[in-house]
Amino acid sequence: MPSFDSVWLRPDRPARDRRLDRDRIVAVAVELLDSGGHGTLSMRRVAAELGVTAGSLYWYVRTKDELLELALDRVLGEIRADLGEPTGLDWRSAVAALARSHRAMLLRHRWVLQELGSRPNLGPNAFALAETGLRLMSRAGFADAELDAALALVNDHVVGAVLAELAWRDALAGPGPAWNEATADYLRKAVSGHPLLAGRMAASTGADPERESERRFTFALDCLLDGLATRVRSLPAHDDRPEPAA
């Protein structure tokens, strides 16, 4: 059985040069990923941005995969992890705030979507974020395996909504007006026998994708939270199950 390797299994090495440390390397990596995705990231490119030789990076980060691990955990730290503590918010408002913060991070750093699920994330920000979500679901009244499932439900909604939104934006930024006109003509004919679909497509013509995506995200999140609130009330009582907060 192959052994699992991760940058988090080794301690951070002390800096050997005042111009260079792991934090600076990771910050540049995130900037490169944001600007052009995975294709723009290489140890050589990071070194060039920092004004050092590529060889000097290997004291701090051994491979590009390690750099991706560090970059992913860095941006996960942008998601609000304080919501698991007492904030004056009821559990439902806190979960909604966490989901919106998660969505905002993914929209800022769309390369993260490719990283999710590609390898176990053992970074401190990943653990802090998971703990926050589990605390909120515990506050809602879920326990044991239901904690994991309830949190996964919210996370899956966030990731799925962002994937759909980015696909829509990319489609609108496609090959140009000629392609769009031809596609519109085809779609008008293709949906002519489907009145409900045709009506909704006509209503969405010219819609602002950012505003419409926000509306859809909020609607689905509200429905999801309604379902969780109903679900937890139907669960068998356990002596150690926390009482749902208001």
LOSEVO-297511 format. One record per residue (C-alpha): residue in one letter; y, z, x. Coordinates in pm, whole numbers, plus 50000, padded with zeros to 5 digits. Layout:
AYZX
...
END
This chain:
M500005000050000
P503334989550158
S505775017450232
F509115018950055
D512205017150271
S515765026150180
V519015033150358
W519125066550174
L515985078450350
R517895080950677
P520995101950751
D524315084550805
R524955080251176
P528155094051330
A530905069151408
R530955055051760
D534275036551722
R537465048651555
R537855014251397
L534445014851230
D532335036651004
R529935031550716
D532605036350448
R534775008550589
I531784985350620
V530754991450260
A534314986850130
V534474952250292
A531034943650157
V532174951949802
E535294930249846
L533164900849961
L530694905049676
D533544906749424
S535154875449562
G532094853049571
G528884871049489
H525814874349707
G526414841149880
T529524854350053
L527894885450196
S526494885550547
M526654909450838
R528554883351037
R531144878850760
V531644916450724
A532104919651099
A534654891651101
E536654908450824
L536664940751022
G537524923751352
V534374935751530
T531154919751651
A528204916951414
G526084937051656
S528344967251621
L527514969851248
Y523824976251310
W524495011451435
Y525555020051079
V523604995450861
R520374979150974
T520054950450724
K521884931650451
D519584948250196
E520754982250314
L524334970750280
L523634959749922
E522154993949845
L525275010749974
A527604986849794
L525794991849464
D526025029549484
R529685026949584
V530645008549263
L528405030649047
G530755058149159
E533515041248956
I531745050348632
R532935083148487
A530455109848590
D532615138848471
L531685133548107
G528535154248144
E530685185148193
P532625202447913
T535555179347839
G536485187747481
L534745156047362
D531845157447119
W528625141447250
R529185109147061
S532705103647196
A531545112347546
V528615087647532
A530985060647404
A533405067747690
L530555066047941
A529365032847798
R532865017947811
S533325029548170
H529955014148260
R530914981248095
A534274980248274
M532564985048610
L530114956648544
L532934933248444
R534794941448767
H531694937248982
R529524911048812
W527204908549115
V525834942649021
L523864926748736
Q521684908848989
E521024941349173
L519924961648870
G516164965148874
S515754947349206
R515004980049388
P515015017449311
N518505031749346
L518375064149541
G522095068449603
P524085099649513
N526305081949261
A523255067849081
F521795102949050
A525105117748933
L525455090648670
A521895095648544
E522455133248523
T525625127548321
G523845105348071
L520925129248035
R523245158847980
L525055140347704
M521815130847532
S520605166647566
R523855178147408
A523175154047121
G519825171147059
F517305149047239
A514725164347471
D511905154947705
A510945117847699
E513415111947416
L516205119347663
D515145089947879
A514705066447584
A518055075147426
L519905070047754
A518055037347824
L519075024847481
V522765029247562
N522445014647912
D520514984547782
H523254977747530
V525924978647799
V524054955148032
G523084931047755
A526614929547617
V528094922447960
L525534894948029
A526444878147699
E530164881747761
L530014866948111
A527854838147990
W530444830547721
R533294831747970
D531414809348213
A530684784247937
L534364782247842
A535254777248207
G532734748648236
P533144711948328
G536314706648127
P537794692347803
A535554661547789
W532424682747804
N533834707047551
E534764679247306
A531334663147331
T529644696347285
A531794705046983
D530914671946820
Y527224677646879
L527364713146744
R529174702546426
K526344678446348
A523554701746462
V524624730846238
S525584710145934
G522424721745756
H523024758345838
P526074769145634
L526274805345747
L525974796046112
A528474767546072
G530944790945906
R530714816846179
M531024790746453
A534114776246284
A535644810946250
S535114818146619
T536714785846737
G539674794146957
A538804831246965
D539864850947270
P536524858347442
E537814890447599
R539124904647273
E536134892747072
S533674906547326
E535454940147311
R535214939946932
R531524931346934
F530764957147201
T532504984647004
F530834974746676
A527354974646832
L528025007347018
D529135024246695
C525975011946520
L523845024146808
L525455058646804
D525045060246426
G521355053446479
L520995079846751
A522735105846534
T520395098046246
R517355097246471
V517955131246628
R518235147346285
S514765134046197
L513015146846510
P510605176446483
A512215209246570
H511405223746912
D512245258847018
D513825245847337
R515675216747177
P519455221447204
E521445222246885
P523425189646839
A527085194946923
A529655184846666
END
